[in-house]
Amino acid sequence: MADKIQNAYESSKNIYDDVLTQGNFFSRMYIKMFWSGTDDNDIARKVLSYIPDDFSGNLLDVPVGTAVFTEHKWASLKNAHITCLDYSTDMIEQAEKRLSSYTHIKCIQGDVGNLQMDDEAFDIVVSMNGFHAFPDKQKAFNETWRVLKPGGDFIACFYIKGKSKRTDWLVKNILAKKGWFSPPFQTEEELRDILGKMYKKVDLHIDGSMVYFHCVK
């Protein structure tokens, strides 16, 4: 499964940013037809708005992807210490090209299911468009919780099933088979139950078949 995911993101690296940011007509049509018009740019802005502009602590971004949505926000947090992690070496290489000039940001290759960080090492953990790709989601939930400090913030967005038959069909029959997404996928109710058992506060929102949320440990 890990090799399948690695290969899938390597093969899509030339179109990844364009699809997410709806950079051309075909990308916009794909989003409109299969994702109910959900705007990843808008969701990214909402996710990043949970992070104060004067944040100066330790932040983990997993998976960083190509940093297409996060580059400008991370660059502006000059007093923070930001670690960007991704399993895909191709994604990390593209992120490094964007972020290498910023001394407060480091990019590393790694597995969210086995983070090589100490317990309670981060004030904020951010996961954008990641959990629907992680093969072992429970390990990912456990590890992101483990490395987060008490009172810290877990902020994320990803696909959830049960909101659109068309989107669910696309994910099951194409995206999962290609390796871009990895089952099983949570419904809104299942996700609320998982987060509610792990975090003191949960602020969760739905946009089409995407969920975005802010939790406090």
C-alpha positions in Angstrom: 0.0 0.0 0.0 2.8 2.4 0.9 4.5 1.9 -2.5 1.1 2.4 -4.3 0.7 5.7 -2.5 4.2 6.8 -3.3 3.8 5.9 -7.0 0.4 7.6 -7.2 1.7 10.9 -6.0 4.9 10.6 -8.1 2.8 10.1 -11.2 0.5 13.0 -10.4 3.1 15.6 -9.3 2.8 17.6 -12.5 -1.0 18.1 -12.2 -1.4 18.0 -8.4 -1.2 21.8 -7.8 -3.3 22.6 -10.8 -6.2 20.3 -9.7 -6.2 21.5 -6.1 -6.1 25.2 -7.0 -8.4 24.8 -10.0 -5.8 26.4 -12.2 -7.5 25.7 -15.6 -10.9 25.0 -17.2 -10.6 21.2 -16.9 -9.7 21.3 -13.2 -12.7 23.6 -12.5 -15.0 21.2 -14.4 -13.7 18.2 -12.4 -14.3 20.0 -9.2 -17.8 21.1 -10.3 -18.8 17.7 -11.5 -17.4 15.4 -8.9 -16.8 17.6 -5.8 -20.0 19.7 -5.8 -18.0 22.8 -6.7 -16.1 22.7 -3.3 -13.3 25.2 -3.5 -10.1 23.9 -2.0 -8.6 27.4 -2.1 -11.5 28.6 0.2 -11.1 25.6 2.6 -7.4 26.2 2.8 -8.0 29.8 3.8 -10.4 28.7 6.5 -8.0 26.1 7.8 -5.1 28.6 7.9 -7.2 31.2 9.6 -7.2 29.1 12.7 -3.5 29.9 13.1 -2.7 33.3 14.6 -0.7 35.6 12.4 1.7 36.1 15.3 2.1 32.4 16.1 5.6 31.7 17.5 5.6 28.1 18.7 6.3 24.7 17.1 4.1 23.6 14.2 3.9 20.3 12.3 2.5 20.3 8.8 1.7 16.7 7.8 1.4 16.0 4.9 2.9 19.2 3.5 2.3 18.0 -0.1 3.8 20.6 -2.4 3.1 23.5 0.0 0.9 25.1 -2.6 -1.6 26.4 0.0 0.7 26.9 2.9 3.9 28.6 1.5 2.8 32.2 2.1 1.4 31.5 5.6 4.4 29.5 6.8 6.8 32.1 5.3 5.0 34.9 7.3 5.4 33.1 10.7 9.0 34.1 11.0 9.1 33.5 14.8 7.7 30.0 14.6 9.5 26.7 14.1 7.8 24.8 11.4 8.4 21.2 10.4 6.9 20.0 7.1 6.6 16.3 6.6 5.4 14.1 3.8 5.7 10.4 2.9 6.1 11.1 -0.8 9.7 12.1 -1.7 8.3 13.8 -4.8 6.0 16.0 -2.7 8.8 16.9 -0.3 11.1 17.9 -3.2 8.5 20.3 -4.5 7.8 21.7 -1.1 11.5 22.2 -0.5 11.8 24.3 -3.7 9.1 26.6 -2.3 10.4 26.7 1.3 14.1 26.3 1.2 14.9 30.0 1.6 13.1 30.2 5.0 15.4 29.3 7.9 12.5 28.7 10.3 11.1 26.0 8.1 12.4 22.5 7.6 11.2 19.7 5.3 11.6 16.0 6.1 10.4 12.7 4.7 8.5 10.5 7.1 5.4 8.5 8.0 2.5 10.0 9.9 1.8 6.6 11.3 5.2 6.5 13.0 6.3 10.0 13.7 9.9 10.4 14.8 9.1 13.2 17.2 8.9 13.4 21.0 5.6 13.3 22.8 4.0 16.8 23.2 6.5 18.4 20.9 4.2 20.7 18.9 1.8 23.6 19.7 -0.1 23.1 16.5 -0.5 20.1 14.1 -1.9 20.9 10.7 -3.1 18.2 8.2 -4.5 19.4 4.9 -5.9 16.9 2.4 -4.0 14.1 4.2 -6.2 11.7 6.1 -8.1 10.5 3.1 -4.7 9.3 1.7 -3.3 7.8 5.0 -3.6 3.9 4.9 -3.8 3.6 8.7 -6.0 6.4 9.8 -6.2 5.3 13.4 -2.4 5.4 13.7 -2.4 8.9 12.1 -5.0 10.1 14.6 -3.0 8.6 17.5 0.4 10.0 16.3 -0.8 13.5 15.6 -2.4 13.5 19.1 0.7 12.1 20.7 3.1 14.8 19.4 0.6 17.6 20.3 1.0 19.5 23.6 -1.9 19.6 26.0 -4.0 22.7 25.0 -2.5 22.5 21.5 -4.4 22.8 18.3 -5.1 20.0 15.7 -6.3 21.6 12.5 -7.2 19.6 9.4 -9.3 19.1 6.3 -10.0 16.0 4.1 -12.7 14.0 2.3 -15.5 12.3 4.2 -18.0 9.8 2.7 -21.7 9.9 2.7 -22.3 13.4 1.5 -22.4 12.9 -2.3 -23.0 9.7 -4.2 -21.1 11.0 -7.2 -18.0 11.9 -5.0 -18.2 8.6 -3.2 -18.3 6.8 -6.5 -15.2 8.7 -7.8 -13.3 8.0 -4.6 -14.1 4.3 -4.5 -13.7 3.5 -8.2 -11.0 5.8 -9.3 -9.0 7.7 -6.7 -8.7 4.8 -4.3 -7.8 2.3 -7.0 -5.1 4.7 -8.3 -3.6 5.1 -4.8 -4.4 8.8 -4.3 -6.9 7.9 -1.6 -6.9 5.0 0.9 -9.9 3.4 2.5 -11.5 3.1 4.9 -13.1 6.6 5.0 -15.1 8.1 7.8 -18.6 9.5 7.7 -19.3 12.8 9.5 -20.8 10.9 12.5 -17.8 8.6 12.7 -15.3 11.4 12.6 -17.2 13.4 15.2 -17.0 10.4 17.5 -13.3 9.9 16.9 -12.4 13.5 17.6 -14.8 13.9 20.5 -13.1 11.1 22.4 -9.6 12.5 21.8 -10.0 16.3 22.1 -11.6 18.7 24.7 -13.0 21.0 22.0 -14.1 20.2 18.4 -15.2 22.9 15.9 -16.2 21.0 12.7 -17.6 22.2 9.4 -18.8 20.4 6.2 -18.4 21.8 2.7 -19.7 19.3 0.1 -17.7 16.1 0.7 -14.9 17.9 2.5 -14.6 18.4 6.3 -12.5 21.0 8.0 -12.1 21.4 11.7 -10.2 22.8 14.7 -9.6 20.7 17.8 -8.0 21.6 21.1 -6.3 18.8 23.1 
